[in-house]
Amino acid sequence: MSLRDVVGFGSVAEYVGAGFFSSTATDNYDKLLIISATLFHICAGIFVTPGYIASALTGPALFVSYLIAAGSAFLSSFCYAEFTVSIPMAGAAYNYIYSTLGEMIAWVTVSNLILEYILANAAVARGFAPYLALLFNKPSSYFIRSWNGYRLDGWSCGLTLFLTSLLCYGIKESTTANTIITIVHVVIMIFIIIAGLTKAKKANFKPFVKAGASWKNIFNGAAVSFFSFIGFDAIATTAEEMKDPARDMPIGILGAMSIVTAIYAMMCVTLSLMIPNGSIDSSAAFAAAFDTVGMQWAKYIVCIGALMGIFTGVMIGILGAARILTGCCRERMLPPILAWVSKSRQTPYVATIAIGMCSGGIALFSDFAELANMISIGTFIVFYFVAVGLLWFRCNVPGKTTFKGQCLLLLHTFAIIGFSLGFTLCWVLPKYADEVAGYDYNDSYVDPIPAGQDNQQQYKWLIAMAVMTLASTISMAVFCKQDFVPSGYKVPLFPGIPAASIFVNTFLLGQLDQKSYERFGWWTLAATCLYLFYGMVCQEAHDKVLAHKLQSLPSVEPTKML
């Protein structure tokens, strides 16, 4: 079994058949698990993200941040849609990147997917204690304890470890319950919109942007809110289960993105209209908002729905991460001990325990704010490489594309990436100049574009970088021949859509904080070293053993036909 076949939530039937879970599970349970996983990931983070963004970054402009993040996700969804039709296999992002950019970049993607799931589990679990406290009419911080500068959340850690134990016991009995809980989760979001708008006040929308904030805060909010869009690509991993992926997958991916974007935007608008920005609770925003406006009965409904969603979300997150980790071990990327499967329960208990303990430990010590940035950076990297991979998928066919064609493709790809990076640096560098000068950027914000003459100079560079990115994209459309054009669904306006995805993802990556890049850098360095000094060595040794076995097989002479 290849790593490409086990990354993500796809092909649950194959997964069960391979012995990861109980082999007696039926197709109905497999389909329920696919639905549950997909619905959860589309809804991930919406109960814990908006409060932090609105109170700390944007104010009522919260929904603008979500629309910007949705725009980036939409561009990526077009790329996913084409890949799922052309390569309808389980594995999703890893499979697409492996097929176009090679194993090394694909491994970096997989390692970031593992980190992304671990951090997402921790972040979602951190929302459990605030909603539980509000359910019992306590302050949202009631269960949080301070120790040596850390805000400890024992409930989130305990929840994660409990669900880890449950998953080690076996998942078959809980798939139906997971699906029901997830559907209730979606219904609760619709309830929040309808009930919340009955208490809407236009005055709460003023000022539209939080005092002292600017577009930088809104873009930073968009980068953080991307956490809520994690997993729409989970639909892509179900391609093998579709009877007609060429028709069903584009509709599923783009349709889901449209519906989710509308719900998210309406939830954000509802929250901002219900109460003044200064009254928004950063941990359990929606339940606290209903409590503030005197709708306590609605608060209890929201709390119960949020707790159910968090419960299911963490469970599915641990399940997915354990699957990825087990696949890495079977592909000899990681030590084989992590792939051990329980004989009695047929569950990958070592990988599940490892993921659960990591998620629980991080949830115990880490605040949501620092987790959100780290989760988003991993997602942006994956979507970034998927867009780059699509450019190569169309224009680089081994044995068909000429050397000149490959050189032109490489030149244009680097030009699009370089000018996108240049635009981002022109936007963010003044911010870091202020920080170096001792300016407290979080407490007193000024627009990243300097005033006066420097302001004009900055705008000129931004316009120049944007124009060069557009020119590179047009030049690529003219000079880079498409040696492969899908017969089914294909991205419109190619290469404009993937180039725009690269541009937007690069820009939003630039809005994340420095600590996120430091952690991402160390993680990627460790993953690269592991690949070079363990994965490649084990793979080479395995290939030699396999070659030796093939050579030792007795030769069979062809039989003459009489």
C-alpha positions in Angstrom: 0.0 0.0 0.0 1.4 3.4 -1.0 1.5 6.4 1.1 -0.5 8.1 -1.6 -3.3 5.7 -0.9 -3.6 6.3 2.8 -3.2 10.1 3.2 -6.4 12.0 4.0 -9.9 10.7 4.6 -10.4 9.0 1.3 -11.1 5.4 0.4 -12.3 4.3 3.7 -13.3 0.9 2.3 -9.7 0.3 1.3 -8.6 1.5 4.7 -10.8 -1.0 6.5 -9.9 -3.7 4.1 -6.2 -3.1 4.8 -6.7 -3.9 8.4 -6.5 -0.5 10.0 -9.9 -0.9 11.6 -12.3 -3.7 12.1 -12.6 -5.7 8.9 -16.2 -6.5 9.7 -17.3 -3.0 9.1 -19.9 -2.6 6.4 -20.0 -0.2 3.5 -22.7 1.8 5.2 -20.3 2.5 8.1 -17.6 3.5 5.6 -20.0 6.0 3.9 -21.1 7.4 7.2 -17.5 8.0 8.3 -16.7 9.7 5.0 -19.7 12.0 5.4 -18.9 12.7 9.1 -15.2 13.5 8.3 -16.1 15.7 5.4 -18.8 17.7 7.3 -16.6 18.2 10.3 -13.7 19.5 8.4 -15.8 21.9 6.5 -17.1 23.3 9.8 -13.8 23.1 11.7 -13.0 26.1 13.9 -16.1 28.2 13.3 -17.1 28.0 17.0 -13.7 29.0 18.3 -12.2 31.3 15.7 -14.5 34.3 15.1 -14.4 35.5 18.7 -10.7 35.9 18.8 -10.5 37.5 15.3 -13.3 40.0 16.1 -12.1 41.0 19.5 -8.3 41.1 18.8 -8.0 42.1 15.2 -10.9 43.3 13.0 -14.1 44.3 14.9 -17.3 44.1 12.9 -15.2 43.8 9.7 -14.8 40.1 10.8 -16.9 38.9 7.8 -14.6 40.6 5.4 -11.7 38.5 6.7 -13.7 35.4 6.2 -14.7 36.4 2.6 -11.0 37.0 1.8 -10.1 33.6 3.2 -13.0 32.1 1.3 -11.6 33.7 -1.9 -8.3 31.9 -1.4 -10.0 28.6 -0.6 -12.2 29.0 -3.7 -9.1 29.4 -5.9 -7.6 26.3 -4.3 -10.9 24.4 -4.7 -10.8 24.9 -8.5 -7.3 23.2 -8.5 -8.5 20.4 -6.4 -11.5 19.8 -8.6 -9.4 19.3 -11.7 -7.0 17.0 -9.9 -9.8 14.8 -8.5 -11.2 14.3 -12.0 -7.8 13.6 -13.6 -6.4 11.6 -10.7 -9.4 10.1 -8.9 -7.4 8.4 -6.2 -7.3 8.5 -2.4 -4.5 10.7 -1.1 -5.6 14.1 -2.3 -2.9 16.7 -1.9 -0.1 14.2 -1.4 -1.0 12.3 -4.5 -1.3 15.4 -6.6 2.0 16.9 -5.5 3.8 13.5 -5.7 2.6 13.1 -9.3 3.8 16.5 -10.4 6.5 17.9 -8.1 8.1 14.7 -6.8 8.5 12.8 -3.5 10.6 15.3 -1.6 8.1 18.1 -1.8 5.2 15.7 -1.3 6.9 14.5 1.9 7.2 18.1 3.2 3.5 18.4 2.5 2.7 15.2 4.4 4.7 16.3 7.4 2.9 19.6 7.5 -0.4 17.8 7.2 0.5 15.7 10.2 1.4 18.9 12.1 -1.7 20.6 10.9 -4.0 17.9 12.2 -2.2 17.7 15.6 -2.5 21.5 16.0 -6.1 21.6 14.7 -7.1 18.9 17.2 -5.5 21.0 20.0 -7.1 24.2 18.9 -10.6 22.7 18.6 -10.2 21.0 22.0 -9.3 24.4 23.5 -12.9 25.4 22.8 -14.4 22.7 24.9 -13.8 24.3 28.4 -15.2 27.8 27.6 -18.4 26.3 26.2 -18.7 23.9 29.1 -18.3 26.7 31.6 -21.0 28.8 29.9 -23.3 25.8 29.9 -23.1 25.8 33.7 -23.5 29.7 33.9 -19.8 30.3 34.7 -17.4 32.7 33.0 -15.7 31.2 29.9 -12.3 31.2 31.6 -13.7 29.3 34.7 -11.8 26.1 34.0 -8.6 27.7 32.9 -5.7 27.8 35.4 -2.6 30.0 35.3 0.8 28.4 36.0 4.2 29.9 35.3 2.8 32.2 32.6 0.8 29.3 30.9 -3.0 29.2 30.7 -3.5 25.5 31.4 -6.6 23.8 30.1 -7.0 20.4 31.7 -10.4 19.8 30.1 -9.0 20.0 26.6 -6.2 17.6 27.4 -8.5 15.2 29.2 -11.0 15.3 26.3 -8.2 14.5 23.8 -6.9 11.6 25.8 -10.4 10.2 26.4 -11.1 10.2 22.7 -7.7 8.7 22.0 -8.6 5.8 24.3 -12.0 5.5 22.5 -10.3 5.3 19.1 -7.9 2.7 20.3 -10.9 0.6 21.5 -12.4 0.7 18.0 -14.3 3.1 15.7 -17.0 0.9 14.1 -19.5 1.4 16.9 -19.4 5.2 16.8 -19.6 6.1 13.1 -23.4 6.6 13.1 -23.2 8.7 16.2 -20.4 10.8 14.7 -22.5 11.6 11.6 -25.6 12.5 13.6 -23.6 14.8 15.9 -22.0 16.5 12.9 -25.3 17.1 11.2 -26.6 18.7 14.5 -23.4 20.8 14.4 -24.5 22.2 11.0 -28.1 22.8 12.2 -26.8 24.7 15.2 -24.9 27.1 12.9 -28.2 27.8 10.9 -30.0 28.3 14.3 -27.4 30.9 15.4 -28.0 33.0 12.3 -31.8 32.9 12.5 -32.0 33.5 16.3 -29.1 35.9 16.4 -30.5 38.2 13.8 -33.6 38.8 15.9 -31.4 40.7 18.3 -29.4 42.6 15.6 -28.6 46.3 16.0 -27.1 48.3 13.3 -25.3 50.5 15.8 -23.1 47.5 16.7 -21.6 47.7 13.2 -20.0 51.1 14.0 -17.1 51.6 13.9 -16.9 49.0 11.1 -13.2 48.4 11.8 -11.9 48.0 15.3 -10.4 51.2 16.8 -6.7 51.5 15.8 -7.0 48.8 13.3 -6.5 48.9 9.5 -6.4 46.6 6.4 -3.4 44.9 7.9 -5.6 43.6 10.7 -8.2 42.5 8.3 -5.7 40.5 6.2 -4.2 39.0 9.3 -7.7 38.0 10.4 -8.2 36.4 7.0 -5.0 34.4 7.5 -6.1 33.2 10.9 -9.7 32.5 9.8 -8.4 30.2 7.1 -8.4 27.7 10.0 -12.1 27.4 9.6 -11.8 26.3 6.0 -9.4 23.4 6.8 -10.7 20.2 5.3 -13.0 21.3 2.4 -10.4 19.4 0.4 -11.5 16.3 2.4 -14.2 15.9 -0.2 -11.4 15.4 -2.8 -10.2 12.3 -1.0 -13.6 10.5 -1.6 -13.0 10.5 -5.4 -12.6 6.8 -5.6 -16.1 6.3 -4.0 -17.8 8.4 -6.6 -19.5 6.6 -9.6 -18.9 9.7 -11.8 -16.1 11.8 -10.3 -15.9 14.0 -13.5 -19.4 15.2 -12.7 -19.7 14.8 -8.9 -16.4 16.1 -7.6 -16.4 19.6 -9.1 -20.0 20.0 -7.9 -19.2 18.6 -4.5 -16.1 20.8 -3.9 -17.3 24.1 -5.4 -20.8 23.6 -4.1 -19.6 22.9 -0.6 -17.4 25.9 -0.6 -20.3 28.1 -1.8 -22.6 26.9 1.0 -20.0 27.0 3.7 -18.8 30.5 2.7 -22.4 31.8 2.9 -23.0 30.3 6.3 -19.7 31.5 7.7 -20.2 35.1 6.5 -23.8 35.2 7.9 -22.5 33.8 11.2 -19.9 36.6 11.4 -22.4 39.3 10.5 -24.8 38.0 13.0 -22.2 38.0 15.8 -21.2 41.6 15.0 -24.8 42.8 14.9 -25.8 41.1 18.1 -23.4 42.8 20.6 -20.8 45.6 20.5 -17.3 44.5 19.5 -15.9 45.2 23.0 -18.4 42.7 24.5 -17.4 39.7 22.3 -16.0 36.8 24.2 -12.8 35.6 22.5 -13.2 31.9 23.6 -16.9 31.1 23.2 -18.3 34.1 21.2 -21.6 32.8 20.1 -22.9 31.3 23.3 -21.7 34.4 25.3 -23.4 36.7 22.8 -26.8 35.0 23.4 -26.2 35.3 27.1 -25.4 39.0 26.8 -28.6 39.8 24.9 -30.8 37.9 27.4 -31.4 34.7 25.3 -30.1 32.2 27.8 -32.3 29.4 26.4 -30.5 29.9 23.1 -27.1 30.0 24.9 -27.7 26.4 26.1 -28.6 25.2 22.7 -25.4 26.7 21.2 -23.3 25.4 24.0 -24.6 21.8 23.6 -24.2 22.0 19.8 -20.7 23.4 20.1 -19.6 20.7 22.6 -21.0 18.0 20.4 -19.2 19.4 17.4 -15.9 19.8 19.3 -16.2 16.2 20.5 -16.7 14.8 17.0 -14.2 17.1 15.5 -11.3 16.1 17.8 -12.2 12.4 17.3 -12.2 12.6 13.5 -9.0 14.7 13.6 -7.1 12.1 15.6 -8.4 9.4 13.4 -7.2 11.2 10.2 -3.8 12.0 11.6 -3.3 8.5 12.8 -4.1 7.2 9.3 -1.6 9.6 7.8 1.1 8.6 10.3 0.4 4.8 9.8 0.7 5.3 6.0 4.1 7.1 6.5 5.3 4.1 8.4 4.2 1.6 5.8 6.0 3.7 3.2 9.1 3.5 5.4 9.2 7.2 6.0 8.9 6.7 9.8 9.8 3.9 12.2 7.5 0.8 11.7 6.6 0.7 15.4 4.1 3.5 14.8 2.2 1.3 12.3 1.5 -1.5 14.8 -2.1 -2.7 14.7 -4.0 -4.2 17.6 -4.8 -7.8 16.9 -8.1 -7.8 18.8 -9.4 -4.4 17.7 -7.6 -4.0 14.4 -6.8 -0.3 15.2 -3.4 1.4 14.7 -3.1 2.0 18.4 0.5 3.2 18.6 -0.1 5.9 15.9 -3.4 6.9 17.6 -1.7 7.2 21.0 1.1 9.2 19.6 -1.2 11.7 17.9 -3.5 11.9 20.9 -0.7 12.6 23.4 0.8 15.2 21.1 -2.5 16.9 20.6 -3.4 16.7 24.3 -0.1 18.1 25.5 -0.3 21.0 23.1 -3.9 21.7 24.1 -2.9 21.8 27.7 -0.3 24.5 27.4 -1.1 26.5 24.2 -3.6 29.3 23.7 -5.9 29.3 20.6 -4.3 32.5 19.2 -0.8 30.9 18.8 -2.3 27.6 17.5 -4.4 29.3 14.8 -1.5 30.9 13.1 0.5 27.6 13.0 -2.5 25.7 11.6 -3.1 28.3 8.9 0.5 28.3 7.7 0.5 24.5 7.1 -2.8 24.8 5.1 -1.5 27.6 3.0 1.7 25.6 2.2 -0.4 22.6 1.0 -2.7 24.7 -1.1 0.3 26.6 -2.5 2.0 23.4 -3.7 -1.3 22.1 -5.2 -1.6 25.2 -7.3 2.1 25.0 -8.4 1.6 21.3 -9.1 -1.4 22.0 -11.4 0.8 24.3 -13.6 3.3 21.4 -14.0 0.5 18.9 -14.5 -0.8 20.6 -17.6 2.5 21.8 -19.1 5.1 19.1 -18.3 4.3 15.6 -19.6 7.4 13.2 -19.4 8.4 12.0 -22.9 6.3 14.7 -24.6 7.3 18.1 -23.3 10.5 19.3 -24.9 13.5 20.6 -23.0 12.7 24.1 -24.2 9.2 23.7 -23.0 10.4 22.7 -19.6 12.7 25.6 -19.4 10.0 28.1 -20.3 7.7 26.4 -17.7 10.3 26.7 -15.0 11.0 30.3 -15.9 7.4 31.4 -15.8 6.7 29.4 -12.6 9.5 31.1 -10.8 8.5 34.4 -12.1 4.9 34.1 -10.8 6.2 32.9 -7.4 8.9 35.6 -7.3 6.7 38.5 -8.1 4.0 37.2 -5.7 6.6 37.1 -3.0 7.8 40.6 -4.0 4.3 42.0 -3.6 4.0 40.4 -0.2 7.3 41.8 1.0 6.4 45.3 -0.2 3.3 45.1 2.0 4.7 43.6 5.2 8.3 44.9 5.4 7.3 48.3 6.9 5.6 46.5 9.7 8.9 44.7 10.7 10.8 48.0 10.4 8.4 49.4 13.0 9.0 46.4 15.2 12.8 46.6 14.9 12.5 50.3 16.0 10.8 49.2 19.2 7.3 49.9 18.0 4.6 47.9 19.8 2.7 46.8 16.7 0.0 44.9 18.5 -1.0 47.7 20.8 -0.8 50.7 18.5 -1.3 50.0 14.9 -0.5 52.1 11.9 -1.1 51.2 8.3 1.9 49.2 6.8 2.2 51.7 4.0 4.2 54.8 5.2 2.8 58.3 4.8 3.9 61.0 2.4 6.5 60.4 -0.2 7.3 56.9 1.0 3.6 56.1 0.7 3.7 56.8 -3.0 6.9 54.9 -3.4 5.4 51.9 -1.7 2.3 52.0 -3.8 4.4 52.1 -7.0 6.2 48.9 -5.9 3.0 47.2 -5.0 1.5 48.0 -8.4 4.7 47.0 -10.2 4.8 43.6 -8.5 1.1 43.0 -9.2 1.5 44.0 -12.9 4.5 41.7 -13.3 2.7 38.8 -11.7 -0.2 39.3 -14.2 2.3 39.7 -17.1 4.0 36.5 -16.2 0.7 34.7 -16.1 -0.3 36.0 -19.5 3.1 35.2 -20.9 2.8 31.6 -19.6 -0.5 31.2 -21.3 1.0 32.4 -24.6 4.4 30.6 -24.6 4.0 27.5 -22.4 2.2 24.8 -24.4 -0.3 22.7 -22.5 0.8 19.1 -23.3 -2.0 17.7 -21.3 -5.6 18.9 -21.3 -8.1 17.0 -19.2 -11.1 15.5 -21.1 -13.4 16.0 -18.1 -13.5 19.0 -15.8 -10.6 21.5 -16.2 -9.8 24.8 -14.4 -11.2 27.7 -16.4 -8.9 30.6 -17.4 -5.7 28.4 -17.1 -3.1 29.4 -15.9 -4.9 32.4 -14.4 -6.7 30.5 -11.6 -3.6 28.6 -10.2 -1.4 31.7 -10.6 -4.0 33.7 -8.6 -4.1 31.0 -6.0 -0.3 31.2 -5.7 -0.5 35.0 -5.4 -3.2 35.1 -2.8 -1.8 32.2 -0.7 1.7 33.9 -0.7 0.1 37.2 0.4 -1.9 35.6 3.2 1.2 33.7 4.3 2.9 37.0 4.8 0.3 38.1 7.3 1.1 35.4 9.8 3.4 36.2 12.8 7.1 35.6 13.0 6.8 32.8 15.6 4.7 30.8 13.2 7.4 30.9 10.6 10.1 29.9 13.2 8.1 26.9 14.2 7.2 26.0 10.6 10.9 26.3 9.7 12.1 24.1 12.5 9.4 21.5 11.7 10.2 21.5 8.0 13.9 21.2 8.7 13.3 18.2 11.0 11.0 16.6 8.4 13.6 17.1 5.6 16.4 15.6 7.7 14.2 12.7 8.6 13.5 12.1 4.9 17.2 12.4 3.9 18.7 10.3 6.7 15.9 7.8 7.4 13.2 7.7 4.7 15.6 7.6 1.7 18.0 5.2 3.4 15.2 2.8 4.3 13.7 3.1 0.8 17.0 2.3 -0.8 17.6 -0.7 1.4 14.1 -2.0 0.7 14.7 -1.6 -3.1 18.0 -3.6 -2.8 16.3 -6.4 -0.9 13.5 -6.5 -3.4 15.9 -6.6 -6.3 17.9 -9.4 -4.7 14.7 -11.4 -4.2 13.7 -10.9 -7.8 17.1 -12.0 -9.0 17.0 -15.2 -6.9 13.7 -16.3 -8.4 14.2 -19.3 -10.8 13.9 -18.4 -14.5 11.0 -19.9 -16.4 11.5 -20.9 -20.0 8.6 -20.1 -22.3 6.6 -23.2 -23.3 6.4 -24.0 -27.0 2.9 -24.1 -28.4 2.4 -27.4 -30.3 
